[in-house]
Amino acid sequence: MSMAGKLAGKKALVTGSGTGIGREVALEFARQGADVALHYGHSDKGARSAADEICAMGRRAEAFQANFDSVDEAIGLAESALAFLGGIDCVINNAGITFNKPFTKVTVEQFDKMWHVNIRAQFFLTQRLVEDMETHGGGAICNVTSIHGVQGAPEHSVYASTKGAIVAYTRSLAVELGHKNIRVNAIAPGWVTVENYYNVLPGFNLEDARKDAAQKVPRGRYGLPIDIARLAVFLCSDDADYIIGQTIVADGGTTSLMSLISDFRTESTARFGFGYMPGI
């Protein structure tokens, strides 16, 4: 069994690891030497196939089900992961749901479900894992939020509120736990193409997505799950030992681009400063 990698010997729990970002995070953690407990909410297909891939690497892995609408099941997931791995060094809180709806049409049931899954479950699962981390010298927590937590988009008021809460909660928890050798940070992904795009965007295809991203994203491409996975590895590794309470935006420059700029790829024809700025 190889012990090479930035996370050699570490034990990790990755929530929402059946598809997309979470699945790739679980695989990349294993590539970097970690044993992994994977979580899925409904279908076990993706998480179990990822666990099989990890075991084929010579690492330990198992997939566990938990409905994050239930705090008891979230805490039960923590207990199962602890029992399987014998402790947790890294937790990647990736699980979450999204939906869009005009603000005036959001129901109480929809609001509650979004907050239960995206915040409440994560909070109490992490609470249980921190209790364990305190007993064996520390650990690292990486919360996955979104650029929706730092920028606005129509019809995403509930989703954005949960993602903004993760940013604030990460910062506060980090300063509470830092002196206990438990580091807390977050990642805010931008456009990362995942399987769900095919389900929710009519006619979605990669060729059109590449062309669209080339026009709209300063980096010239959309993100991939591995982009986020590598960042999560870094934040949970000793290389990030002095990084505490930060939300790292990984969006190809999307949030850095002023929305009023029409085309960032060509030189502007506007000449601000004319008449008073030398050389204009």
C-alpha positions in Angstrom: 0.0 0.0 0.0 1.5 3.3 -1.1 1.7 6.1 1.5 2.8 8.8 -0.9 0.8 12.0 -1.3 -0.1 15.2 0.5 -2.6 13.4 2.6 -0.7 10.2 3.3 -2.2 8.4 6.3 -5.2 10.8 6.7 -8.8 9.8 7.2 -11.4 11.8 5.5 -15.2 12.1 5.2 -16.6 13.7 2.0 -20.3 14.4 2.0 -22.3 14.5 -1.2 -19.7 12.3 -2.9 -22.0 10.4 -5.3 -21.6 12.8 -8.2 -19.7 15.9 -9.4 -17.4 17.8 -7.2 -17.9 15.5 -4.1 -17.1 12.4 -6.0 -13.9 13.9 -7.5 -12.8 15.2 -4.1 -13.2 11.7 -2.6 -11.1 10.2 -5.5 -8.4 12.9 -5.3 -8.1 12.5 -1.5 -7.5 8.8 -2.1 -4.9 9.6 -4.8 -3.1 11.7 -2.2 -3.0 8.9 0.3 -6.2 9.3 2.4 -8.7 6.6 3.4 -12.2 7.9 2.7 -15.7 7.6 4.0 -18.1 8.7 1.2 -21.7 9.9 1.7 -24.7 9.8 -0.6 -28.2 11.0 -0.1 -30.3 8.8 -2.4 -28.8 6.8 -5.2 -25.7 4.9 -4.0 -24.4 4.2 -7.6 -21.8 7.0 -7.9 -20.5 6.8 -4.3 -20.1 3.0 -4.3 -18.3 3.0 -7.6 -16.0 5.7 -6.3 -15.4 3.6 -3.2 -14.5 0.7 -5.4 -12.0 2.8 -7.3 -10.4 4.0 -4.1 -10.1 0.4 -2.8 -8.4 -0.5 -6.1 -5.8 2.2 -5.2 -5.0 0.3 -2.0 -6.9 2.7 0.2 -9.8 2.0 2.5 -13.2 3.3 1.5 -16.9 2.8 2.2 -20.1 4.6 1.2 -22.7 5.6 3.7 -26.3 6.9 3.2 -27.8 9.7 5.1 -30.8 12.0 4.5 -29.6 15.5 5.4 -33.1 16.7 6.0 -32.7 14.8 9.3 -30.2 15.9 11.9 -30.2 12.5 13.4 -29.1 10.9 10.1 -26.4 13.5 9.7 -25.0 12.7 13.1 -25.4 9.0 12.4 -23.2 9.5 9.3 -20.5 11.0 11.5 -20.7 8.1 13.8 -20.5 5.6 10.9 -17.5 7.3 9.4 -15.7 7.5 12.8 -16.4 3.8 13.4 -15.2 2.8 9.9 -12.0 4.8 9.9 -11.3 5.0 13.6 -11.3 8.8 13.5 -11.5 11.6 11.1 -8.7 14.0 10.2 -10.5 15.9 7.3 -14.1 16.6 6.6 -15.3 18.1 3.3 -18.8 19.4 3.7 -19.8 19.3 0.1 -23.4 18.0 0.3 -26.1 20.5 -0.7 -29.1 21.1 -2.8 -30.2 24.1 -4.9 -33.3 25.5 -6.6 -34.4 28.7 -8.1 -37.7 30.4 -7.7 -39.0 34.0 -7.5 -38.7 35.4 -4.0 -42.4 36.0 -3.6 -43.3 32.4 -4.5 -40.9 30.6 -2.1 -42.8 28.4 0.4 -41.9 27.8 4.0 -41.4 24.1 3.2 -38.9 24.9 0.4 -37.1 27.4 2.6 -36.8 24.9 5.5 -35.6 22.0 3.4 -32.9 24.2 1.8 -31.6 25.4 5.2 -31.9 21.9 6.8 -29.9 20.2 4.1 -27.3 23.0 3.3 -26.7 24.3 6.8 -28.3 22.5 9.7 -27.1 19.0 8.8 -23.6 20.3 8.1 -23.4 22.1 11.4 -24.4 19.2 13.6 -22.4 16.6 11.6 -19.3 18.8 12.0 -20.0 19.4 15.6 -19.8 15.6 16.3 -16.6 15.3 14.2 -14.9 18.2 16.0 -15.5 16.4 19.3 -13.5 13.6 17.9 -10.8 15.9 16.4 -10.3 17.4 19.8 -9.4 14.0 21.3 -6.6 13.2 18.8 -4.9 16.5 18.2 -6.8 18.4 15.5 -7.9 18.2 11.9 -9.1 20.2 8.9 -12.6 21.2 7.9 -13.3 22.4 4.3 -16.8 23.7 3.6 -18.0 24.0 0.1 -20.0 27.1 -0.5 -20.6 28.9 -3.8 -20.1 32.2 -5.6 -23.8 32.7 -4.9 -22.6 33.4 -1.4 -20.7 36.4 -2.5 -22.6 37.7 -5.5 -26.3 38.0 -6.3 -28.4 36.2 -8.9 -32.2 36.5 -9.5 -34.4 33.8 -8.1 -31.7 32.3 -5.9 -32.4 34.2 -2.6 -32.8 31.0 -0.5 -29.9 29.1 -2.0 -27.7 32.2 -1.8 -28.7 32.8 1.8 -27.5 29.3 2.8 -24.2 29.7 0.9 -23.6 33.1 2.4 -24.3 31.6 5.8 -21.5 29.0 5.2 -19.1 31.8 4.5 -19.9 33.5 7.8 -20.1 30.3 9.8 -16.7 29.2 8.4 -15.0 32.4 9.5 -16.5 32.3 13.0 -15.8 28.6 13.6 -12.3 29.0 12.3 -11.4 31.5 15.0 -13.0 29.4 17.7 -11.1 26.2 16.8 -7.8 27.5 15.4 -6.0 27.3 18.7 -7.1 23.7 19.0 -5.2 22.8 15.8 -8.5 22.4 13.9 -8.4 24.5 10.7 -11.6 25.6 9.0 -11.8 27.1 5.5 -14.2 27.1 2.6 -14.2 26.9 -1.2 -16.6 28.9 -3.3 -16.8 27.3 -6.7 -18.0 29.2 -9.8 -19.1 27.5 -12.9 -18.1 23.9 -12.6 -19.7 21.6 -15.1 -21.2 18.5 -13.4 -23.8 15.9 -14.3 -26.7 17.8 -13.0 -26.3 20.4 -15.8 -27.8 17.9 -18.2 -30.8 17.5 -16.0 -31.7 21.1 -15.4 -30.5 23.0 -18.5 -32.5 22.2 -21.6 -30.3 21.3 -24.5 -27.1 21.5 -22.5 -24.0 20.1 -24.3 -20.3 20.5 -23.7 -19.5 22.1 -27.1 -21.9 25.0 -26.5 -20.7 25.2 -22.9 -17.1 25.6 -24.0 -18.0 28.4 -26.4 -20.1 30.1 -23.8 -17.4 29.9 -21.1 -14.8 31.2 -23.6 -16.9 34.4 -23.9 -17.9 34.8 -20.3 -15.2 33.5 -18.0 -11.9 35.4 -17.9 -9.9 32.1 -17.7 -11.6 31.1 -21.0 -13.1 27.9 -19.8 -15.6 26.4 -17.3 -14.3 24.7 -14.1 -13.9 21.0 -13.7 -14.5 19.0 -10.5 -10.8 18.3 -10.3 -10.1 22.0 -10.0 -12.1 22.1 -6.7 -10.7 18.7 -5.6 -7.1 19.8 -5.8 -7.9 23.0 -3.8 -9.7 20.9 -1.2 -6.6 18.7 -0.9 -4.4 21.8 -0.4 -6.6 23.3 2.3 -6.7 20.0 4.2 -2.9 19.4 3.9 -0.1 20.7 6.0 0.8 23.1 3.1 -2.2 25.2 4.3 -1.3 25.2 8.0 -1.4 29.0 8.3 -4.6 29.5 6.4 -7.5 30.0 8.8 -11.1 31.1 8.2 -10.8 31.9 4.5 -13.2 31.4 1.7 -11.2 30.7 -1.5 -13.1 31.6 -4.6 -12.3 29.2 -7.5 -14.3 30.6 -10.5 -11.9 31.4 -13.3 -12.1 35.1 -12.5 -15.9 35.4 -12.8 -16.4 37.3 -9.6 -13.4 39.5 -10.3 -15.0 40.7 -13.6 -17.1 43.9 -13.2 -20.6 43.0 -14.6 -20.8 46.3 -16.5 -17.9 45.4 -18.7 -19.3 44.2 -22.1 -16.2 42.4 -23.5 -13.1 41.9 -21.5 -11.2 40.4 -24.4 -10.9 43.5 -26.5 -9.4 46.9 -25.8 -12.0 49.4 -24.7 -12.9 52.2 -27.0 -13.9 54.4 -24.1 -11.3 57.0 -23.0 -11.9 57.9 -19.4 -9.5 60.7 -18.3 -9.5 62.5 -21.6 -8.6 66.1 -21.2 -6.9 65.8 -17.8 -4.8 62.6 -17.7 -1.5 62.8 -19.5 -1.3 60.7 -22.7 -5.0 60.2 -23.1 
